[in-house]
Amino acid sequence: SSGDASQDVFIGDVLYVLGNFDGALVSYKQAASSDPRNVLAIIGQALVFAAKGELPTAEELLTKAQDIDPESLSVWQARGALHVSRREFAEAARAFSRALEFEIPQTPLAESFATRVNLVSSLIDARQVDNASQSLEELRARFPDNPVATFLGGRLAFIRGDYDAAQLQLQKYVASNPGDARGLAILGAVNFSQKNLRQAEANLLSAVRANAGGQAARRLLAETRLRLDDPSGALDILQSASAAAQSDSAYLSMLGRAQVAAGEEEAAIESFRTSLERNPDDDAVRLSLASTYLQANMTDSAIDLLDAMPARPGSALRRHTLLVAALLRDGDRERAIAESQRMIGEAPENASVLVVAGALWQTIGDLEKAKAQFENAVELEPGNLAAQFSLSRIALAEGRTDLAVSTLEVLLDSNPAYVPALVSLGMLLQDSDRLESLRPFAENAVAVAPDVVA
C-alpha cells in the first residue's frame, strides 16, 4: 500500500542499514509527507544526513523531532549517535542515559540492549571509567552472559591500563565471535601496549583486512611494523589506505616516518611538508621534518625551520637537541654552546638538558666538561640511560676499560633490554676474551624483550 508512513519508515530503515542513503532519504521523506509529525521519519532523515557528514542539517532535524516528542527514546538514541559521530563522547553518554529514562515495558529488548551498549561504549571513550564500570554491571545484570559485555569489559580494562585482564576478556570474546574483527583490533592494541609486537601485528593485520578499527588500526599496524624494523611492511599498509585517508595529516606524518626508516628521505620530506601544511601547529611533524633535513644533509633548512619554531613546553627539549646538532653540523660551535647554556639556564634541574650539553662537549672533544654534565644528570636522575651510557663511553675513551664495563653492567642490571649498552658490553668483553660473561645479560634481555633484541 502507498501512503503508509510506518511502512515507508521501515523501508527507509532497511535501506539505511544497507548503506543506500539516497534511497533511505526518499522513503523517510515520503513518510514525513504522509505524517508530518512522525518522529521516526524525521529521525531517519537526520541519521542519513549525519552519515553523509552534513551534521548541521542532522542537528536541525533532531531538534525538530525532539520538539514534537521530547520523551521519545528514539530521539535521544539518535542524538547520542550524532554526538558519537562528532567524537563528543561525554555528551553522547548523557543522551543515551536520557534514552534509558524513557524506556517503557513495551520497548523491544534489542533497542534496550543497543542503548545500554552505546552508553557503556561512550563512557569508555569519554574515559569516565567509574561510570562505565557501573553501567557495564547494569548491562550484565539485564543481559547476563552476553558476549558484547565481555568485549566492553576488555575495552574498559584496556583504558584502565590492566592489559592482562583486557587480553583475557578480548581473547574470550574473539574465540566466541571470530567473525567480529573489532575484538581483534583492540586485542592488537593491547598486545602492542604489552610490547608483544608479533602478536599485535597478527591481530591488527586481521582487523585491517576486515576493515575494522578504522585508520587508527591501520596506523597502529604501521607503527608496530616500524618497531619490528620492517619499514617496507609499514609502507605497504599505509599506501593501501583509501584516498581520503591519505590526505589526513596524521597519516602523512606516519607515512613520512616509514619513509625515513626505509631510507627514502626525499619522499619523507615531502610527506612531512604536506602534513605540516594541513596542520601547522603540529610540533611533532615539524621536528620530524627538521630531523629528516639533518639526515638528508640539508642543515640550513633544519636550522631555519627550528629557528622559526614557536617555543612550546612540550617540544622545547627536542627542538633544542636538534638545533644543537644542526649548529654543530654547520660548524657553528659558538652558537651551539650558547644555545646549550641558555637551555641549562632555563631548566637547570632537567637531566635531559644536561645530557644534551654533555653530548655537545663530547662531540667537541672536551671530555672533562662532558663528564661533568653527565654526572650532574645522573645525580639528578639516577636512572638516566643516556647519561650512564655516555659515561661508559668516556671511561673507554680515557682508557679505563674496567670502569666502562662495570658502568655498562650496572646499567644493564636495571635496564636489561637497552641494546646499545648490550652491544657495547659485548664488544668490550670480546676484546678481553671474556665474551662468555655476556651470556647472563643477553639471556635477561631476550627474556624481557625478545622482539627488541632479535
N, C-alpha and C positions, 0 to 999 in steps of 0.2 A: 504494500500500500504506500501511497505517497502522502506527504504532509504529516507524517508521524514523527514528532520531534525526538521521542525516545529512540525510535528506530534509527534516525539519522545520527544521533549521538553515538549509538552503538557502532554503526558503520564507521563513523569518524574515529572511534577508539581503536577499532581493528586496523584501519589504515595507518593511524599514528604509530601503533606498535610495529607495524611492518616497515615503517620509515617512509611511507608515502605521504609526506606532509602536505603537498598541494591537494591531493585527493581528500585527505582528512579535513583540511580547512573548508573545502566545498561542502562536505557533509555537515560540519559544525555550523556553518553559516545558514544552511538550509534549515537546520533545527532551530536556530535563533530566529529565523524568519517566520517559522510556524509558531514559535512560542518565545517572544522576546524576553521573558523572564526566566527562561530555562537556564539555571545556573551552570549545569554541566556543559551546555553548548558554549557558553561564554568561557568557561574554564578551558575547554578543549582548544578554543581558538588561542587563548593565552599560552598554552603549552606549545602549540605549533610555532607561534612567533618566538617563544623562548628558544625552541630548538633551532630556529633559523638565525638566532643571535640578535633578534630585534627586541631587546629587553624592555625599552620604554613602552612599546606597544603592549607587550605582555603585561607589564605592570598596570597600565590603564585598564585593561580588560579584567584583571583580577580585582582591582578596586571596584569596578562596576559590579562584578559578581558578589563581592563582599557587601556592597551597599544593598543588593537585593536580598541576600540571606547571610547576615554576619555570623550565624551559628552553623553554617554549613561545614561539615567535616572536610568535604572535598575542596572547599576554598582554601582552608588552612594547609591541607596537604600540598596543593598546587603552589601556595605561597612559599612553603618550605622548599619545594623543588626549585623554585625560581631563585631563592636565596643560595641554594647549593650551586646552581649554575654560575652565580656571581662569586662563589667561594666565600660567602658570608655565613659561615657555619654556625656561629652563635645565634644569629637571627633565625637561621633555618631551624635550629633546635627549639627555639621559642615557638615558632609556627607549628612544628609537629606536636609540641606539648599542648598547644591550643586545640589542635585537631582531636587529640585524645579526650579533651574536655567535652567535646560534642558527640562522642560515641553514644549510640543507643543500643538497646538489646538486639535490634534488627541489623546492626552493622555487620556486613559479611566478615567472616573470620579472616579471609585473605586481606581485606582492607585494614582490619585492625592489626594484623601481623605486619603488613608493609609499613604502617605508620610507626610502629614501635621500632622496627629495624632502622628506619630512616632517622628516628630520634637518636638512637644509640650511635649510629654512624656519624651523625652531625656533631654530637657531643665529643666523640673521639677526635674528629677533625678540628674541633674548636679547642682541643686539649683541656676540656673540662673533665678531668679523669674521675673525680669522685662522683659527679652527676652521671657520667657514662656508666660507671660501675653499678650504681643504684638502678638505673634504667635497664641495664643488661640483666640484672637479677629479676626485675619485674617481667622482662620478656621471657626469661627462662621459666618463671613461675606460671605464666599464662600459656606458654608453648614449650613444655618440657621436652628435652632431648632433641630439639630441632638443630640440625647441623649448622644453620646460619648463626645461631647463638655461639657455637664453637668457633666459627670464623671470626665473629666480632670479638670474642674473648681473646683470640690470638692477636687481633689488631690492637686491642686495649693493652695487653701485656707488652706489645712491641713499643708503644709510645711511652709506657712506664719504664722502659729500659730493661725489662725482665725477659731477656732474649731466650733463655732456656724454656720458660713457660710458653712464650709465644711460639717457639719452634714445635713444642709438643702439641699444642692445640691446632696449629695450622697443618701439621703433618696428619693429624687425625681427620681434619676437615678434607684435605686433599685426598686422603685414602678413601673416604666415603663419597667424595664428589670429584672424581678425576677429570670430569669434563669442564669444571669451573676453574679457569686459569687465573681468576683473581687471587685465589689462595696461593697459587704458585708465585704470582708477582710479589705478594707481601712476604711469603716464605723466603723468596730470593733476597728481599731487603733485610730480613732477619739474618740470613746466612752471611750477607755482606757485613752486617754490624758485628757478627761473631768472628769476622775475618776468615770465614770458611769460604774462600773465594771460588774454588772449583764447584762446590755445590750451589753457590749463589749464581754462577754462570749458567749451570744446567737449568735451574728453576726459572731464572729470568729469560733465558732464551726460549723456553717453552711458552712463557707468558707472552713475550713479544710476538712469537709466531702465531699465537691465538688472538692477537690484538687486545690483550688485557694489560691494564696498568698504565695505558696511555704513554705519553712521551717521557714521563718520569721513569717508567720501567726501562724504556729504550736507553735513556741517558745513564741509568744506573748500570745497565749491562755494559755499556761502553766504558764506564768508569772501572767496572770490575775487570774488563779485559786490559785496560791500561795498567792496572795494578798487577795483573798477571804477565806484564811485559809482552802484551800482544796488541801493539798499535794497529796492525793491519786488520785484525779482527774487530777492533773498536771502530775503525773507519768503515768497515763493511756494514756494521749495524747502523751507524749514523747515516751513511749515504743511502741506505734503503728506506729512510723515513719519507713521509709524504712531502710534497712540495710546500704545503702550508707550514709543516713543522720546521722545514729547513730555513724559513725566514725568521724564526724565533731567535732572539739574541742569546738566550741560554744555550740553545742548540749550536749556534755558531761558535760560541765560546768553547763548548765541549769539542766541536769539530777541530777548532784551532789547536787545542791541547793534544788531540790524537795526531794531528798532522806534525806537530813539533816532535812527538815521540817517534814518529815514523821518519823523521829527518827531512820533512817537507816544509822547510822554514818559509819559503816564499808563499806557499799556499796558506800556511798558518797566519802569516802577517795579514793577508787579505781577509781571512775569516775573522780575525780579531778586530781589524779596522771596521768591517761591516757591522759586527756585533756592537762596537763602540758607537757607531753612528746611530744605531737604533736604541741604545741605552747609554747615553753619555755619562751618566752618574755611576756606572759600574766600575768601581776601582779595581776589582779583581781582574777584569778584562784589560784594563789599562796597564796594570802591572804585568800581566801575561804578555801583552804586546811589547812592552819595554824589554822584558826578559828575552823574547824572541829576537828583537832587534840586536841584542848583545850576541846571541848565538849566531846571528847572520852577519856579524861584524859591522853592523850599522850603528856604531857607537854614538855618532852625533844625533841620530834620530832618537835613540834611547834617552840621551841627556835632555834633549828638547822636550820630549814627552814628559819626563819626570819633573823637569823644572816647572812645566805648566800645570802640573797636577795639584789640585786643591789639597790643603792639609786637612786630613781627617784622622781621628784617633785609630780607627780600625785598620788603616792601611799605612800608617806612618812608618812602622818598622821596616816593612818590606820595601817601601819606596826608598827609605834611607839606605838599606842594604844594596839595592840595585844601583842607586845613584853613586855610592862609594865605588862599587865595582866598575861602573861605566867611566867614572873620572880616572880611576887607576888605569883602565884600558886605554883611555885617551892621553895618558901621560901627565895629567894634571894632579900631581901629588898634593900640592899645597891646598887646593880646594877640597880634595878628598879628606885630608886631615882636618881642615876647618869644619867640614860638614860633620865629621865624626865627633869632634869636640863640642860642636853645637848640640848634637843629639844627646851626648852624655850630660851636658849642662841642663837639658830639658828633662832628662829621665835618668838621674844618677843611680837609682835603685833598680833599674831594669837590667837584668843579667844578659838578656839578648842583645841589648845595645852595646854592652861591654864586649860581648863575643864578636860583634861586627868590628869594634875598634881593635880587638886583638888580631883579627884576621887581616885588618888593614896593615898593622905594624909587621905582622908575619910576612905579608906579601912584599912590603918594602925591604924587609931583611933585618929589622930591629927586634931580635928575639927577646931581649930583656923587657922592652915595653910591651911586647905581645904577651909574654908570660905573665906580667903584672895584671894585665886586663883579664886574661883567662882565669887567673887565681882569684881575682875580685869577683868574677862571675860565679865561680864555684862556691865562694864564701856566701854570696847572696842566695844562690840556688844550687845546693849540693848535688842535685841530680841532673844538672845541665849537661847533656850528652856532647854538644858541640864543643863546650869548653874543656871537658875532660879529654875528649879525643884529641883536641888541638894540643893540649899539654903533653900528651904522649908523643905527638909528632915533634914537638920542640925538644923533648928529652932525647929523642932519637937523633935530631939534628945536632945536639950537643954531645953526642957520643955516649949517652947514658942509657944503654940498651936495657939493662935490668930495670931501671925506673920506668922506661917506656912499656916494658912487658907487664910489670906489676900494675901500672895505671890502667892498661887495657883489661887486665884480669879483673880488677875491681869494677870497672865499667860493665863488663860482661856478666858479672855476678848479679847485678841488678837489672841489666837490660840484655838478656841472652841472645836476642834476635837482631841486635844492632850490627848490620852486615859490615860496614866499613871497619869497625873495631875487630870483627871476627877475621876478616881478610888480612888486616894489618898484623894481628897477632900471629896468624898462620905464617906469614912471610918472615917475621922475626924469629919464630921458633924453628922454621925450616933452615934459616941461615945458621942457627946454632945447633943444628942436628937434634932438636928436641920436638919434632913435629908431633910425636905421639902425645905430648902434653896438651895438644889442641883438642883431642878426642872428646873429653867431657864437655867442653864449651860448644863444640859442634853438635853433640847429641842434645844438649839443652836447647840450642837454637832450633833444631829440627822438631823437637817436642813442642816448643812454644808456637812456632810459626813456620810450618813446613813449606807453604807456598812462597813465603818471603825469601827464604834462604835457598830455594831449589836451584 
